[in-house]
Amino acid sequence: MAFFFPPALPSTNNVRSGGVVHREIFSFRRPNGGKYEGREWEGIVKPVIEKWGRFVKEYYS
C-alpha cells in the first residue's frame, strides 16, 4: 500500500505553525444509503484513524 502526501501550502500569516497551512490527507464522501449511512464515524472514519495510528506507531516510533 502506498500513500501520497501532497506538500503543505505555504502561509504568510501563521508564524506559530512554522508558516505551513494544514492540509487533509484523508477525505471521505458521506454515504447516501447503504450500511454506512448514519454510521460514518463508527464504520468509516474511526477505523481509518485507528489504522493510521497503528501504522505511525509501528514505523515512526
MOPAC internal coordinates of N, CA, C and O (Angstrom, degrees):
PM7 1SCF
backbone

  N    0.0000 0     0.00 0     0.00 0    0    0    0
  C    1.4480 1     0.00 0     0.00 0    1    0    0
  C    1.5267 1   108.16 1     0.00 0    2    1    0
  O    1.2310 1   120.39 1   -48.30 1    3    2    1
  N    1.3028 1   116.87 1   131.70 1    3    2    1
  C    1.4606 1   121.65 1   179.38 1    5    3    2
  C    1.5126 1   109.89 1  -114.66 1    6    5    3
  O    1.2310 1   120.80 1   -35.12 1    7    6    5
  N    1.3088 1   116.07 1   144.88 1    7    6    5
  C    1.4581 1   122.14 1   177.42 1    9    7    6
  C    1.5195 1   108.38 1  -116.27 1   10    9    7
  O    1.2310 1   120.36 1   -41.04 1   11   10    9
  N    1.3006 1   116.92 1   138.96 1   11   10    9
  C    1.4541 1   121.84 1   174.39 1   13   11   10
  C    1.5127 1   108.13 1  -110.46 1   14   13   11
  O    1.2310 1   120.15 1   -56.80 1   15   14   13
  N    1.3093 1   117.31 1   123.20 1   15   14   13
  C    1.4469 1   122.15 1   179.66 1   17   15   14
  C    1.5212 1   108.66 1  -109.45 1   18   17   15
  O    1.2310 1   119.93 1   -73.44 1   19   18   17
  N    1.3218 1   117.75 1   106.56 1   19   18   17
  C    1.4634 1   118.83 1   178.54 1   21   19   18
  C    1.5216 1   110.00 1   -65.82 1   22   21   19
  O    1.2310 1   120.37 1   -31.70 1   23   22   21
  N    1.3201 1   116.90 1   148.30 1   23   22   21
  C    1.4627 1   119.06 1   179.79 1   25   23   22
  C    1.5184 1   111.22 1   -65.00 1   26   25   23
  O    1.2310 1   120.89 1   -32.50 1   27   26   25
  N    1.3187 1   115.91 1   147.50 1   27   26   25
  C    1.4643 1   120.25 1   177.57 1   29   27   26
  C    1.5226 1   109.18 1   -71.24 1   30   29   27
  O    1.2310 1   120.96 1   -28.54 1   31   30   29
  N    1.3038 1   115.77 1   151.46 1   31   30   29
  C    1.4546 1   121.00 1   179.52 1   33   31   30
  C    1.5209 1   109.95 1   -83.08 1   34   33   31
  O    1.2310 1   119.55 1   -42.33 1   35   34   33
  N    1.3208 1   118.46 1   137.67 1   35   34   33
  C    1.4669 1   120.05 1   177.94 1   37   35   34
  C    1.5139 1   111.15 1   -69.52 1   38   37   35
  O    1.2310 1   121.02 1   -30.63 1   39   38   37
  N    1.3013 1   115.66 1   149.37 1   39   38   37
  C    1.4532 1   121.81 1   178.57 1   41   39   38
  C    1.5166 1   109.13 1  -125.00 1   42   41   39
  O    1.2310 1   120.95 1   -33.89 1   43   42   41
  N    1.3123 1   115.79 1   146.11 1   43   42   41
  C    1.4605 1   119.46 1   178.63 1   45   43   42
  C    1.5182 1   112.01 1  -105.30 1   46   45   43
  O    1.2310 1   119.81 1   173.10 1   47   46   45
  N    1.3341 1   117.97 1    -6.90 1   47   46   45
  C    1.4569 1   118.87 1  -173.84 1   49   47   46
  C    1.5228 1   114.74 1  -124.61 1   50   49   47
  O    1.2310 1   118.41 1  -175.53 1   51   50   49
  N    1.2954 1   120.63 1     4.47 1   51   50   49
  C    1.4586 1   121.83 1  -177.62 1   53   51   50
  C    1.5233 1   109.58 1  -118.52 1   54   53   51
  O    1.2310 1   120.70 1   -90.88 1   55   54   53
  N    1.3040 1   116.27 1    89.12 1   55   54   53
  C    1.4582 1   121.52 1  -176.28 1   57   55   54
  C    1.5255 1   111.36 1   -72.64 1   58   57   55
  O    1.2310 1   120.13 1   143.96 1   59   58   57
  N    1.3269 1   117.35 1   -36.04 1   59   58   57
  C    1.4699 1   120.27 1  -175.84 1   61   59   58
  C    1.5170 1   112.51 1   -63.36 1   62   61   59
  O    1.2310 1   119.01 1   151.20 1   63   62   61
  N    1.3181 1   119.49 1   -28.80 1   63   62   61
  C    1.4585 1   121.03 1  -179.41 1   65   63   62
  C    1.5168 1   112.12 1   -91.09 1   66   65   63
  O    1.2310 1   120.20 1  -169.20 1   67   66   65
  N    1.3142 1   117.23 1    10.80 1   67   66   65
  C    1.4529 1   120.13 1  -179.01 1   69   67   66
  C    1.5210 1   112.29 1    76.24 1   70   69   67
  O    1.2310 1   120.25 1  -159.50 1   71   70   69
  N    1.3227 1   117.13 1    20.50 1   71   70   69
  C    1.4538 1   120.99 1   178.63 1   73   71   70
  C    1.5117 1   114.15 1    78.73 1   74   73   71
  O    1.2310 1   119.63 1  -159.61 1   75   74   73
  N    1.3428 1   118.31 1    20.39 1   75   74   73
  C    1.4586 1   122.10 1  -178.11 1   77   75   74
  C    1.5234 1   109.61 1  -119.09 1   78   77   75
  O    1.2310 1   120.78 1   -43.40 1   79   78   77
  N    1.3179 1   116.11 1   136.60 1   79   78   77
  C    1.4538 1   122.10 1   177.14 1   81   79   78
  C    1.5189 1   108.51 1   -93.69 1   82   81   79
  O    1.2310 1   120.56 1   -41.22 1   83   82   81
  N    1.3267 1   116.54 1   138.78 1   83   82   81
  C    1.4663 1   121.50 1   179.42 1   85   83   82
  C    1.5265 1   110.22 1   -64.03 1   86   85   83
  O    1.2310 1   120.24 1   -41.42 1   87   86   85
  N    1.3240 1   117.15 1   138.58 1   87   86   85
  C    1.4556 1   121.99 1   175.71 1   89   87   86
  C    1.5286 1   108.11 1  -131.15 1   90   89   87
  O    1.2310 1   120.66 1   -48.95 1   91   90   89
  N    1.3073 1   116.34 1   131.05 1   91   90   89
  C    1.4664 1   120.81 1   179.61 1   93   91   90
  C    1.5199 1   110.26 1   -68.37 1   94   93   91
  O    1.2310 1   120.39 1   -40.12 1   95   94   93
  N    1.3422 1   116.86 1   139.88 1   95   94   93
  C    1.4517 1   119.73 1   175.74 1   97   95   94
  C    1.5233 1   111.18 1  -104.31 1   98   97   95
  O    1.2310 1   120.33 1   167.04 1   99   98   97
  N    1.3240 1   116.98 1   -12.96 1   99   98   97
  C    1.4579 1   121.62 1   175.13 1  101   99   98
  C    1.5185 1   108.21 1  -124.58 1  102  101   99
  O    1.2310 1   120.50 1   -41.60 1  103  102  101
  N    1.2970 1   116.65 1   138.40 1  103  102  101
  C    1.4634 1   120.02 1   172.00 1  105  103  102
  C    1.5270 1   107.34 1  -135.85 1  106  105  103
  O    1.2310 1   120.85 1   -34.07 1  107  106  105
  N    1.2974 1   115.97 1   145.93 1  107  106  105
  C    1.4547 1   121.68 1  -176.60 1  109  107  106
  C    1.5259 1   109.43 1  -128.86 1  110  109  107
  O    1.2310 1   120.98 1   -37.13 1  111  110  109
  N    1.3020 1   115.73 1   142.87 1  111  110  109
  C    1.4623 1   120.08 1   172.86 1  113  111  110
  C    1.5184 1   107.85 1   -95.83 1  114  113  111
  O    1.2310 1   120.72 1   -41.53 1  115  114  113
  N    1.3280 1   116.23 1   138.47 1  115  114  113
  C    1.4550 1   120.70 1  -179.84 1  117  115  114
  C    1.5345 1   109.24 1   -70.86 1  118  117  115
  O    1.2310 1   119.96 1   -51.83 1  119  118  117
  N    1.3410 1   117.68 1   128.17 1  119  118  117
  C    1.4636 1   119.68 1  -179.68 1  121  119  118
  C    1.5338 1   111.33 1   -69.88 1  122  121  119
  O    1.2310 1   120.98 1   -41.51 1  123  122  121
  N    1.3007 1   115.73 1   138.49 1  123  122  121
  C    1.4644 1   121.75 1   175.87 1  125  123  122
  C    1.5141 1   108.41 1  -109.96 1  126  125  123
  O    1.2310 1   121.26 1  -108.21 1  127  126  125
  N    1.2964 1   115.19 1    71.79 1  127  126  125
  C    1.4586 1   121.21 1  -178.18 1  129  127  126
  C    1.5121 1   110.33 1   114.02 1  130  129  127
  O    1.2310 1   120.92 1    -5.83 1  131  130  129
  N    1.2993 1   115.84 1   174.17 1  131  130  129
  C    1.4527 1   120.76 1   179.06 1  133  131  130
  C    1.5128 1   113.03 1    85.37 1  134  133  131
  O    1.2310 1   120.87 1     5.28 1  135  134  133
  N    1.3241 1   115.95 1  -174.72 1  135  134  133
  C    1.4617 1   120.80 1  -172.18 1  137  135  134
  C    1.5214 1   113.99 1   -71.12 1  138  137  135
  O    1.2310 1   119.14 1   164.03 1  139  138  137
  N    1.3287 1   119.24 1   -15.97 1  139  138  137
  C    1.4643 1   120.86 1  -178.80 1  141  139  138
  C    1.5222 1   113.99 1   -97.21 1  142  141  139
  O    1.2310 1   119.45 1   171.85 1  143  142  141
  N    1.3104 1   118.65 1    -8.15 1  143  142  141
  C    1.4594 1   119.70 1   179.69 1  145  143  142
  C    1.5294 1   109.58 1   -63.83 1  146  145  143
  O    1.2310 1   120.87 1   -53.17 1  147  146  145
  N    1.3253 1   115.94 1   126.83 1  147  146  145
  C    1.4553 1   121.38 1  -177.12 1  149  147  146
  C    1.5232 1   113.63 1    81.40 1  150  149  147
  O    1.2310 1   120.12 1   175.44 1  151  150  149
  N    1.3046 1   117.38 1    -4.56 1  151  150  149
  C    1.4673 1   122.91 1  -179.77 1  153  151  150
  C    1.5208 1   110.55 1  -127.03 1  154  153  151
  O    1.2310 1   120.23 1  -148.77 1  155  154  153
  N    1.3096 1   117.17 1    31.23 1  155  154  153
  C    1.4538 1   121.24 1  -175.17 1  157  155  154
  C    1.5217 1   112.11 1   -57.92 1  158  157  155
  O    1.2310 1   120.68 1   135.90 1  159  158  157
  N    1.3258 1   116.30 1   -44.10 1  159  158  157
  C    1.4669 1   120.01 1  -178.56 1  161  159  158
  C    1.5225 1   111.05 1   -64.26 1  162  161  159
  O    1.2310 1   120.35 1   126.05 1  163  162  161
  N    1.3308 1   116.93 1   -53.95 1  163  162  161
  C    1.4644 1   121.03 1  -175.15 1  165  163  162
  C    1.5261 1   112.75 1   -68.78 1  166  165  163
  O    1.2310 1   120.22 1   143.49 1  167  166  165
  N    1.3287 1   117.18 1   -36.51 1  167  166  165
  C    1.4579 1   120.28 1  -172.21 1  169  167  166
  C    1.5135 1   115.74 1   -94.77 1  170  169  167
  O    1.2310 1   120.28 1   158.12 1  171  170  169
  N    1.3326 1   117.07 1   -21.88 1  171  170  169
  C    1.4653 1   118.92 1  -175.41 1  173  171  170
  C    1.5247 1   111.77 1  -124.36 1  174  173  171
  O    1.2310 1   120.19 1   119.08 1  175  174  173
  N    1.3245 1   117.24 1   -60.92 1  175  174  173
  C    1.4627 1   121.06 1  -170.47 1  177  175  174
  C    1.5279 1   112.50 1   -68.06 1  178  177  175
  O    1.2310 1   119.79 1   127.89 1  179  178  177
  N    1.3062 1   118.01 1   -52.11 1  179  178  177
  C    1.4664 1   121.42 1  -177.28 1  181  179  178
  C    1.5349 1   112.51 1   -59.43 1  182  181  179
  O    1.2310 1   119.01 1   134.37 1  183  182  181
  N    1.3421 1   119.49 1   -45.63 1  183  182  181
  C    1.4687 1   118.19 1   178.06 1  185  183  182
  C    1.5347 1   113.40 1   -61.41 1  186  185  183
  O    1.2310 1   120.03 1   143.81 1  187  186  185
  N    1.3233 1   117.54 1   -36.19 1  187  186  185
  C    1.4655 1   119.91 1   178.52 1  189  187  186
  C    1.5234 1   110.28 1   -66.81 1  190  189  187
  O    1.2310 1   120.20 1   136.62 1  191  190  189
  N    1.3313 1   117.23 1   -43.38 1  191  190  189
  C    1.4637 1   120.76 1   178.30 1  193  191  190
  C    1.5299 1   110.59 1   -61.39 1  194  193  191
  O    1.2310 1   120.36 1   136.74 1  195  194  193
  N    1.3193 1   116.92 1   -43.26 1  195  194  193
  C    1.4673 1   120.40 1   179.74 1  197  195  194
  C    1.5274 1   111.37 1   -63.99 1  198  197  195
  O    1.2310 1   120.10 1   136.89 1  199  198  197
  N    1.3296 1   117.42 1   -43.11 1  199  198  197
  C    1.4670 1   120.47 1   179.07 1  201  199  198
  C    1.5199 1   110.95 1   -65.34 1  202  201  199
  O    1.2310 1   120.55 1   139.15 1  203  202  201
  N    1.3233 1   116.56 1   -40.85 1  203  202  201
  C    1.4702 1   120.44 1   178.41 1  205  203  202
  C    1.5309 1   110.04 1   -63.43 1  206  205  203
  O    1.2310 1   120.41 1   139.18 1  207  206  205
  N    1.3265 1   116.82 1   -40.82 1  207  206  205
  C    1.4626 1   120.72 1   177.95 1  209  207  206
  C    1.5107 1   112.23 1   -61.77 1  210  209  207
  O    1.2310 1   120.40 1   138.15 1  211  210  209
  N    1.3283 1   116.83 1   -41.85 1  211  210  209
  C    1.4759 1   119.90 1   177.66 1  213  211  210
  C    1.5333 1   110.84 1   -64.91 1  214  213  211
  O    1.2310 1   120.33 1   139.57 1  215  214  213
  N    1.3194 1   116.97 1   -40.43 1  215  214  213
  C    1.4595 1   121.09 1   178.34 1  217  215  214
  C    1.5243 1   110.72 1   -61.14 1  218  217  215
  O    1.2310 1   120.56 1   130.98 1  219  218  217
  N    1.3244 1   116.53 1   -49.02 1  219  218  217
  C    1.4587 1   120.61 1  -178.55 1  221  219  218
  C    1.5300 1   110.38 1   -63.20 1  222  221  219
  O    1.2310 1   120.71 1   136.17 1  223  222  221
  N    1.3229 1   116.25 1   -43.83 1  223  222  221
  C    1.4665 1   120.00 1  -179.85 1  225  223  222
  C    1.5242 1   111.12 1   -61.58 1  226  225  223
  O    1.2310 1   120.19 1   136.80 1  227  226  225
  N    1.3364 1   117.25 1   -43.20 1  227  226  225
  C    1.4560 1   120.85 1  -176.62 1  229  227  226
  C    1.5280 1   112.70 1   -70.92 1  230  229  227
  O    1.2310 1   120.03 1   140.11 1  231  230  229
  N    1.3161 1   117.55 1   -39.89 1  231  230  229
  C    1.4636 1   119.63 1  -172.26 1  233  231  230
  C    1.5170 1   114.89 1  -102.10 1  234  233  231
  O    1.2310 1   119.83 1   166.31 1  235  234  233
  N    1.3380 1   117.94 1   -13.69 1  235  234  233
  C    1.4716 1   119.47 1  -175.99 1  237  235  234
  C    1.5059 1   113.47 1  -127.71 1  238  237  235
  O    1.2310 1   119.08 1  -168.97 1  239  238  237
  N    1.3422 1   119.35 1    11.03 1  239  238  237
  C    1.4658 1   120.59 1   178.01 1  241  239  238
  C    1.5017 1   110.64 1  -107.85 1  242  241  239
  O    1.2310 1   120.10 1   180.00 1  243  242  241

